[in-house]
């Protein structure tokens, strides 16, 4: 096979296709190689890890001697990836899916995608639509993050099993299969009308994996139907940007670990924020701060069940610790996320170290209280009394107490800086949110005396933030600096001050100008911030999407739309976003796909669409739900 590039070539981060069965995920490079797959969970050790080292295992399925497909797309409304290849001799179409089933709902009412089960199976099918094409399959697992190659055993009927590091995978195909040292190879000369399949499964699975093309095709089509049935539950505006909202909803669902409802920050670890640098983190965990943004987005699009599941996950973590919170947890609810480096891996594009676990899990980040209490409040606004019970009322009280205890203390801030703790304005802001929402909820609970006391405290915190965090009419990064920080853009979104307040307007415009990189927004200037790291970084996509929403809030509607158009145009052919964007090239950086970015996209697009609807005299569209919820505050 012609590799098409040198051994150190890495595909662009934004070029990977993303598959999910809501238990694990796979990333597929343009050449048809699965370069990232962890089994059986998102956070399990990788079976294919080529995205982090070109020798760490991959699983390719595509035309022999070809590396560049004609086109790739998702089947509409799904996470089924379709790749069309045009060779000198013919055309083929490959479809890939991590298959899911509705078998779990048999015998009872069906809750679409909520009670589904994973098949623990990656299904790949191909059909030749013209001429003839030589198809090739290479399956080369490297277990335990690339540390141990697989030992293959041939079975009957085109099947084989690979074992390594105490794990095993099963391969089935109707290609001509050959087992070599460490890898399985399949070949087939296809002519117009021919079809073929290859399936990879792990664990016990739900049932027998497909053993023929019709069975594999049926598995993909069943998964396709489930994705579409799930998406049909949502509420999307009739607007040209509807596709971006739907794709982001599918990504968020794909980054949800169904057994617990946890939403992962991203599907990967250690994809670099700085090319070749050290800003490489494991994002396969669930951050509490994502809870507010997740609930805004899920409720605004009509996915109340997913919001309930995530809220339950977050609430359970708080209950386990009596209202005390870590900033993140494992997707199964794990508390210990001790960080390690995998020194045997070269890293994406040479970016080292490669990390598993996340050392920030035990940092002090005081914004966590506001994130969770705002989540409870948004959840209450969306679902009414259903969202609150006696247990939750007591939890709200304890969390407010923890927030007030944290108020005087410095922390590491929303960006998890590894430098000295500071009095970050965004952290103080979220403590204000915690106390303000606590007061509102207490009033609803009939606890007037407690509500009044908290209201007084919220005003005291607000006065301190204005006194110590404001310089020359602009809110700064922390109390002891003039540096800017994009996290302060949350102020108008959480209604700290009215959007037309000159201090809010001045802050938004100062950040737009002072953290600008070719029209996109940096989270801060690295030379002005002690984050404990070296090197520059790209513009944070969440900050740019926050800017869209903030510009909309302060009445700069045309500017908000222009920036939103710029951002949406940078998503690539599969409409997926990483964490950062290199403004000079639109190259995606950081872990991929990134939930936080897609959450902020939903918020930003909803703002712009709502602005348009209002200018046209409409007020009750689906896109305005999120804004209407905020206006009630």
Buried (B, 14 or more C-beta within 10 A) or exposed (E): BEEEEEEEEBBBBBBBBBBBBBBBBBBBBBBBBBBBBBBBBBBBBBBBBBBBBBBBBBBBBBBBEBBEBEEBBBBEBBBBBBBBBBBEEBBBBBBBBBBBBBBBBEEEEBBBBBBBBBBBBBBBBBBBBEBBBBBBBBBBBBBBBBBBBBBBEEEEEBBBBBBBBEBBBBBBBBBEBEBEEBBBBBBBEBEBEBBBBBBBBBBEBBEEBBBBBEBBBBBBBBBBEBBBBBBEBBEBBEBEBBBBBBBBBBBBBBBBBBBBBBBBBBBBBBBBBBBEBBBBBBBBBBBBBBBBBBBBBBBBBBBBBBBBBBBEBBBEBBBBEEBBBBBBBBBEBBEEBEBEBBEEBBBBBEBBBBBBBBBBBEBBBBBBBBBBBBBBBBBBBBBEEEBBEEEBBEBBBBBBBBBBEBBEEBBBBBBBBEEEBBBBBBBBBBBBBBBBBBBBBBBBBEBEEBBEBBBEBBBEBBEBBEEBBBEEEBBBBBBEBEBBBBBBBBBBBBBBBEBEBEBBBBBBBBBBEBBBBEBBBBBBBBEEBEBEBEEBBBBBBBBBBBBBBBBBBBEBBEBBBBBBEBBBEBBBEBBBBBBBBBBEEBBBBBBBBBBBBBBBBBBBBBBBBBBBBBEEEEEEBBBBBBBEBBEEB
